[in-house]
Amino acid sequence: MFHVKRKNLLAIGVLLLFATLVVGCGKARSSRGWAAPVKTDSYLLVSGGKGRLDGLDASTREEKWRFPKSWQIDDSKARDLTGIYGDPVVAKDGTVYLGDYNGRVYVFRPGDFKSDASDKPKAGVLNLDDPIIGGLALDESNNLLFATAGKVLYSINTQDLITRIQNKDSSVKTSKLIETGGDLWSTPLFANGKVYVGSLDGNLYAVDPTSGKEQWRFNAGKGIVSKPEISSGTIYVGGFGGQLFAVDASTGSQKWAFKAESWVWSRPVVANGKVYFGDFEGNLYALDPSNGEQTWSNNLGKGPIRSAVAVTSSTVVIATESGWLVGLSSDGKDKRWEKKIGTSINADLILSGDSVILAPDGCVTADNEKSYYVSVNPSNGDLTRASGVC
C-alpha cells in the first residue's frame, strides 16, 4: 500500500499512535488532542493540557482563566472535557465554540469571566453523541456552526446554542447535512457559500450549508485528513494516499496532484507564491500552486510533520511530532536555527505579527521549572513561555 522503508516505519508507528488516541476510548480520554492556538485581541487560546482550554492574556501570556474549570456547566455529564482535536472557533463578539472527543459542543463567553467574582460564569453544551475530531467551522452571517461528529457533518443554529448558556434544556436547531462513508478527521472549511470537508472514505465533499445538498465530491483514493485550504478558487488538501491535491473549488475537478513520500496530514499553507506542506517522512515541500511542480523540498530528519507551517517573507518555520522547531530560509536551502522543546508539536503553527504561535502537547522541564512555550521568534528561534499553564 505504501513504500515501506526504514524511515517509514517511524511514520507508521506514529500514525498508529494517533489512531489509538482517537479511536480507543480509554486512550482518547487522556489525550490532549491537537487543537491549534487561536489569538484574539484579548486572549491567546491554547489547549495546554489534557481536557482543558487555557485563556492567556494576549500581551503578557499570563493565564487568566481555564475552561471548563473557571465556568459553571449545568450538565453534569459535560463537566469533564476529553481530547480537543478541532481548533476552537471564536466569533466576532468573542464567543467561543469548542468541540471535544466526547461529542459535545461547548459555547462560552470569555468576557463573562471575572477573577474577583464569587460565582462562575455559565457555559452551554450540546451533545452530538459521536466524537468530534475534525472540529468546527462558523458562518456568522447565517448564525450557523458546522461540526463534524463521527461520520456526520452537522449544522447548528448558534443563536439557539447560545441560549443554553442560561438554560441547559433550551431547544437547539440541529441539522444533519451529510453522512459520509468514513469518519471525519478533517476540519470543515466554510468558504464561498459552501462547506468543504474531507472524509476517511477518501472523498472531499462540497455541501450546501443550509440544505445539505451535495454540490460535488472529489475522490482522492485514500482517506483525507488534512484541513482543506482555499486560495484563488482552488482547494488544496492531502491525506493517507501520500498526495497533495489541487481541486477547483466551484466544480470539484482536479487541477493537479503531487506525490509525496508519505502521508500528508499537515494543512497546506499558501504564501509567497508557493504551497507549503509536510509529510510523515519528515519532508517539507514547496510547490508552484499553478501546476503543482516542486520548487524545492527538504528532508529535515526531525520526525513526522503533522502541523501546518508558518511562513514569513524570509523564513519557513516547521514543527514536528518529535518536538523540534526548525527555521528554514525561504528557498529551503539553509537551516537558520533549530530547537528541541521536549514535547510533541502536532498543532498548526500560526503566524501572528512578528511571532509564530504554537501549542505544544504539554509542559516541559526547562531551567529546573515547568514551562509551556507559546511562541517562537521566526528570525532566531527564541522561545516565549506562558505563565500559570503548568
Secondary structure in CASP SS format (residue, H / E / C, confidence):
PFRMAT SS
TARGET T0000
AUTHOR 0000-0000-0000
METHOD secondary structure of the structure
MODEL  1
M C 1.00
F C 1.00
H C 1.00
V C 1.00
K C 1.00
R H 1.00
K H 1.00
N H 1.00
L H 1.00
L H 1.00
A H 1.00
I H 1.00
G H 1.00
V H 1.00
L H 1.00
L H 1.00
L H 1.00
F H 1.00
A H 1.00
T H 1.00
L H 1.00
V H 1.00
V H 1.00
G C 1.00
C H 1.00
G H 1.00
K H 1.00
A H 1.00
R H 1.00
S C 1.00
S C 1.00
R C 1.00
G C 1.00
W C 1.00
A C 1.00
A C 1.00
P C 1.00
V E 1.00
K E 1.00
T C 1.00
D C 1.00
S C 1.00
Y E 1.00
L E 1.00
L E 1.00
V E 1.00
S C 1.00
G C 1.00
G C 1.00
K C 1.00
G C 1.00
R C 1.00
L E 1.00
D E 1.00
G E 1.00
L E 1.00
D E 1.00
A C 1.00
S C 1.00
T C 1.00
R C 1.00
E E 1.00
E E 1.00
K E 1.00
W E 1.00
R E 1.00
F E 1.00
P C 1.00
K C 1.00
S C 1.00
W C 1.00
Q E 1.00
I E 1.00
D C 1.00
D C 1.00
S H 1.00
K H 1.00
A H 1.00
R C 1.00
D C 1.00
L C 1.00
T C 1.00
G C 1.00
I C 1.00
Y C 1.00
G C 1.00
D C 1.00
P C 1.00
V E 1.00
V E 1.00
A C 1.00
K C 1.00
D C 1.00
G C 1.00
T C 1.00
V E 1.00
Y E 1.00
L E 1.00
G E 1.00
D C 1.00
Y C 1.00
N C 1.00
G C 1.00
R E 1.00
V E 1.00
Y E 1.00
V E 1.00
F E 1.00
R C 1.00
P H 1.00
G H 1.00
D H 1.00
F C 1.00
K C 1.00
S C 1.00
D C 1.00
A C 1.00
S C 1.00
D C 1.00
K C 1.00
P C 1.00
K E 1.00
A E 1.00
G E 1.00
V E 1.00
L E 1.00
N E 1.00
L C 1.00
D C 1.00
D C 1.00
P C 1.00
I C 1.00
I C 1.00
G C 1.00
G C 1.00
L E 1.00
A E 1.00
L E 1.00
D E 1.00
E H 1.00
S H 1.00
N H 1.00
N C 1.00
L E 1.00
L E 1.00
F E 1.00
A E 1.00
T E 1.00
A E 1.00
G C 1.00
K C 1.00
V E 1.00
L E 1.00
Y E 1.00
S E 1.00
I E 1.00
N E 1.00
T H 1.00
Q H 1.00
D H 1.00
L H 1.00
I H 1.00
T H 1.00
R C 1.00
I C 1.00
Q C 1.00
N C 1.00
K C 1.00
D C 1.00
S C 1.00
S C 1.00
V C 1.00
K C 1.00
T E 1.00
S E 1.00
K E 1.00
L E 1.00
I E 1.00
E E 1.00
T C 1.00
G C 1.00
G C 1.00
D C 1.00
L C 1.00
W C 1.00
S C 1.00
T C 1.00
P C 1.00
L E 1.00
F E 1.00
A E 1.00
N C 1.00
G C 1.00
K E 1.00
V E 1.00
Y E 1.00
V E 1.00
G E 1.00
S C 1.00
L C 1.00
D C 1.00
G C 1.00
N E 1.00
L E 1.00
Y E 1.00
A E 1.00
V E 1.00
D C 1.00
P C 1.00
T C 1.00
S C 1.00
G C 1.00
K C 1.00
E E 1.00
Q E 1.00
W E 1.00
R E 1.00
F E 1.00
N E 1.00
A C 1.00
G C 1.00
K C 1.00
G C 1.00
I E 1.00
V C 1.00
S C 1.00
K C 1.00
P C 1.00
E E 1.00
I E 1.00
S E 1.00
S C 1.00
G C 1.00
T E 1.00
I E 1.00
Y E 1.00
V E 1.00
G E 1.00
G E 1.00
F C 1.00
G C 1.00
G C 1.00
Q E 1.00
L E 1.00
F E 1.00
A E 1.00
V E 1.00
D E 1.00
A C 1.00
S C 1.00
T C 1.00
G C 1.00
S C 1.00
Q E 1.00
K E 1.00
W E 1.00
A E 1.00
F E 1.00
K E 1.00
A C 1.00
E C 1.00
S C 1.00
W C 1.00
V C 1.00
W C 1.00
S C 1.00
R C 1.00
P C 1.00
V E 1.00
V E 1.00
A E 1.00
N C 1.00
G C 1.00
K E 1.00
V E 1.00
Y E 1.00
F E 1.00
G E 1.00
D C 1.00
F C 1.00
E C 1.00
G C 1.00
N E 1.00
L E 1.00
Y E 1.00
A E 1.00
L E 1.00
D C 1.00
P C 1.00
S C 1.00
N C 1.00
G C 1.00
E C 1.00
Q E 1.00
T E 1.00
W E 1.00
S E 1.00
N E 1.00
N E 1.00
L C 1.00
G C 1.00
K C 1.00
G C 1.00
P C 1.00
I C 1.00
R C 1.00
S C 1.00
A C 1.00
V C 1.00
A E 1.00
V E 1.00
T C 1.00
S C 1.00
S C 1.00
T E 1.00
V E 1.00
V E 1.00
I E 1.00
A E 1.00
T C 1.00
E C 1.00
S C 1.00
G C 1.00
W E 1.00
L E 1.00
V E 1.00
G E 1.00
L E 1.00
S E 1.00
S C 1.00
D C 1.00
G C 1.00
K C 1.00
D C 1.00
K E 1.00
R E 1.00
W E 1.00
E E 1.00
K E 1.00
K E 1.00
I C 1.00
G C 1.00
T C 1.00
S C 1.00
I C 1.00
N C 1.00
A C 1.00
D C 1.00
L C 1.00
I E 1.00
L E 1.00
S E 1.00
G C 1.00
D C 1.00
S E 1.00
V E 1.00
I E 1.00
L C 1.00
A C 1.00
P C 1.00
D C 1.00
G C 1.00
C C 1.00
V E 1.00
T E 1.00
A E 1.00
D C 1.00
N C 1.00
E E 1.00
K E 1.00
S E 1.00
Y E 1.00
Y E 1.00
V E 1.00
S E 1.00
V E 1.00
N C 1.00
P C 1.00
S C 1.00
N C 1.00
G C 1.00
D C 1.00
L E 1.00
T E 1.00
R E 1.00
A E 1.00
S E 1.00
G C 1.00
V C 1.00
C C 1.00
END
